[in-house]
Amino acid sequence: MSCYDTLMDYGLRSLGYGERLLPRSDFTLCQQFVLIGSGMIWNVYFGIVALLSGFALATALAVGKASASPWFRKPAEWVIFLFRGSPLFIQFFFAYFLFLSLKGQVPAFDALTSAWLGAAVVLFFNTAAYSGEIFYGALRSVPRGEVEAADAYGLSGWSKFRRVIWPTTLRLAWPAYTNEAIFLFHATTLVFFSGFPASRQQGDALYYASYFADKTFNPFVPYPILAGYFVLLTLVVIGVMGMIGRRLNRHLPGAAPRRARGFGLLMR
Amino acid sequence: MLASCSDPETLSGLSWLMCYLTTGKHIAFYWAFGTVLLLLAVTAPVALLFGFGGAVAARSRFAPLSWLGRGYIAVVRGVPDIAFFLFFVIALDQGIEWLRHKAKCPDWDQPIRQGNDFIVCAEAKMPLSTSAQWVHEVYGFWLAVFTFALVFGAFAANVLFGAMRAVPRPQIETAEAYGMTRAQVFRRILVPQMWVYALPGLSNLWMVLIKASPLLFLLGVEDIVYWARELGSTKTPQFTDYPHGDWRMWYFLFLLVFYLGFTRISEIVLDRIMLRLSHGQETLANHKRTGPIGMNKAGPP
């Protein structure tokens, strides 16, 4: 079987298209490349969905935590504490069993027990909490002079936030947020190892990599392939986030793209 | 086991719960928390050691060593840690058995990899197939410690590498002006001074390490996640004296609360240490705490 045939059979296997059975013996290098690559679809899906949806909640959490009113501040602080203070692995397990028992009582929650929705919800809250903390740190570091200048121009309330505070917050937070995005993509590999079932063997890249490692009892082929894919993905994330970062900084004189170090750089 | 628990069917309410929570398996579950704490206590210093080695290698003037250090940092940081865990547990095991095989069975003529099998002679098995169950468990635990240390060592190397560069240049130059050699400058000036710059990163790393500890489960160690799944699943009266429904949600809620408490306590302790160490120093951490310069003027005298 040529590599092209393998690509046709297993290229979209992680979504349920193509060959029904996974290869069982005589594993070729091509099969491993194609299947693990096919699994990357799920990693990219979870990462993008969580990042885009989490961004909105993260902004709300940051503003809430910086708010003077305890009615906004306390809930925001608790959400951030809850999701930053506990391991994502345990969050996945807990959420899965929670969804399972919810489903037992209300059948409408059926979709939440499958990975595509349930895990995405957990990742959404998780990344929102981490990025919320980053944005909160940046929000507090907005230079006083900029806020005073906005006051002097007669801006207030929403327009002051929208035109002055928020753009500066993003600019300050961007290097740390890039880091968060990279770690989020890495965290997506946990999904199928923490309760959420891979129905009909439709899993992510690590799921297929460990499948091959278990079957061939040789970890030296599938895991380096997985590592290669993730290094590529990380480079793409850095590239895209760098482009956005340069756009955010475009009006600043001599704005060199800031390297991801220094300010508020937190790992997860 | 309490004496009053001999006949669980007669119990109800709180006394049932008391007896349920002190069964032999639950005691094993509580001991598993000790396993996790032990892993953290052992891994943290070993990872720091690895990190120190990595940072020193990355700073080396000997190019291949520098590439090795930088490569170590870059590769481990660029790939999901869980992939490393799954990889190293098999790879280390096979590597050790291969080395023992070479040493103990030199006249073995068959290939070690036969298709999908990895075959070494019986004397090279690690641990030996005749050894007791606890030897297997201890061996598995040490493989896990080594894997954790290797992965988190790379993160520590990154932090320490940055901290060494953050030591003010004039300090080094002064030391050189006093005629110290490169090794002396490193030992007497650079290393003592870098810790305060490294501490924010290292305390963050400690939090990351705590939150990675449930991944022990994936390495085949019988840890708290293993027991929570085991004990929480539905039990029927045929197999146990304490039948119950699917309680896994509650067990994992308990783990969630445990970790929240653990990270919170760590955070408070680390903040105290940071305050003590950076006392009177103009570092970023200290700077942040008191706010930008000039903002405290309006306060009471």
HADDOCK unambig.tbl for C-alpha pairs under 7 A between the chains (distance, minus, plus):
assign (segid A and resid 85 and name CA) (segid B and resid 259 and name CA) 6.92 0.50 0.50
assign (segid A and resid 85 and name CA) (segid B and resid 260 and name CA) 5.08 0.50 0.50
assign (segid A and resid 85 and name CA) (segid B and resid 263 and name CA) 5.79 0.50 0.50
assign (segid A and resid 86 and name CA) (segid B and resid 211 and name CA) 6.31 0.50 0.50
assign (segid A and resid 86 and name CA) (segid B and resid 256 and name CA) 6.06 0.50 0.50
assign (segid A and resid 86 and name CA) (segid B and resid 259 and name CA) 5.33 0.50 0.50
assign (segid A and resid 86 and name CA) (segid B and resid 260 and name CA) 5.34 0.50 0.50
assign (segid A and resid 87 and name CA) (segid B and resid 211 and name CA) 4.42 0.50 0.50
assign (segid A and resid 87 and name CA) (segid B and resid 212 and name CA) 6.67 0.50 0.50
assign (segid A and resid 89 and name CA) (segid B and resid 214 and name CA) 6.95 0.50 0.50
assign (segid A and resid 90 and name CA) (segid B and resid 252 and name CA) 6.73 0.50 0.50
assign (segid A and resid 90 and name CA) (segid B and resid 256 and name CA) 6.43 0.50 0.50
assign (segid A and resid 93 and name CA) (segid B and resid 252 and name CA) 6.84 0.50 0.50
assign (segid A and resid 94 and name CA) (segid B and resid 249 and name CA) 5.59 0.50 0.50
assign (segid A and resid 94 and name CA) (segid B and resid 252 and name CA) 5.23 0.50 0.50
assign (segid A and resid 94 and name CA) (segid B and resid 253 and name CA) 6.30 0.50 0.50
assign (segid A and resid 97 and name CA) (segid B and resid 248 and name CA) 6.47 0.50 0.50
assign (segid A and resid 97 and name CA) (segid B and resid 249 and name CA) 4.98 0.50 0.50
assign (segid A and resid 98 and name CA) (segid B and resid 249 and name CA) 5.70 0.50 0.50
assign (segid A and resid 186 and name CA) (segid B and resid 80 and name CA) 4.65 0.50 0.50
assign (segid A and resid 187 and name CA) (segid B and resid 80 and name CA) 6.97 0.50 0.50
assign (segid A and resid 206 and name CA) (segid B and resid 83 and name CA) 6.87 0.50 0.50
assign (segid A and resid 216 and name CA) (segid B and resid 116 and name CA) 4.49 0.50 0.50
assign (segid A and resid 217 and name CA) (segid B and resid 116 and name CA) 6.09 0.50 0.50
assign (segid A and resid 217 and name CA) (segid B and resid 117 and name CA) 6.46 0.50 0.50
assign (segid A and resid 217 and name CA) (segid B and resid 118 and name CA) 6.97 0.50 0.50
assign (segid A and resid 219 and name CA) (segid B and resid 87 and name CA) 5.89 0.50 0.50
assign (segid A and resid 219 and name CA) (segid B and resid 90 and name CA) 6.64 0.50 0.50
assign (segid A and resid 219 and name CA) (segid B and resid 91 and name CA) 6.36 0.50 0.50
assign (segid A and resid 223 and name CA) (segid B and resid 83 and name CA) 6.93 0.50 0.50
assign (segid A and resid 223 and name CA) (segid B and resid 87 and name CA) 6.40 0.50 0.50
assign (segid A and resid 227 and name CA) (segid B and resid 79 and name CA) 5.53 0.50 0.50
assign (segid A and resid 230 and name CA) (segid B and resid 79 and name CA) 5.87 0.50 0.50
assign (segid A and resid 231 and name CA) (segid B and resid 78 and name CA) 5.62 0.50 0.50
assign (segid A and resid 231 and name CA) (segid B and resid 79 and name CA) 6.40 0.50 0.50
assign (segid A and resid 234 and name CA) (segid B and resid 78 and name CA) 6.78 0.50 0.50
assign (segid A and resid 266 and name CA) (segid B and resid 204 and name CA) 6.93 0.50 0.50
assign (segid A and resid 268 and name CA) (segid B and resid 208 and name CA) 5.79 0.50 0.50
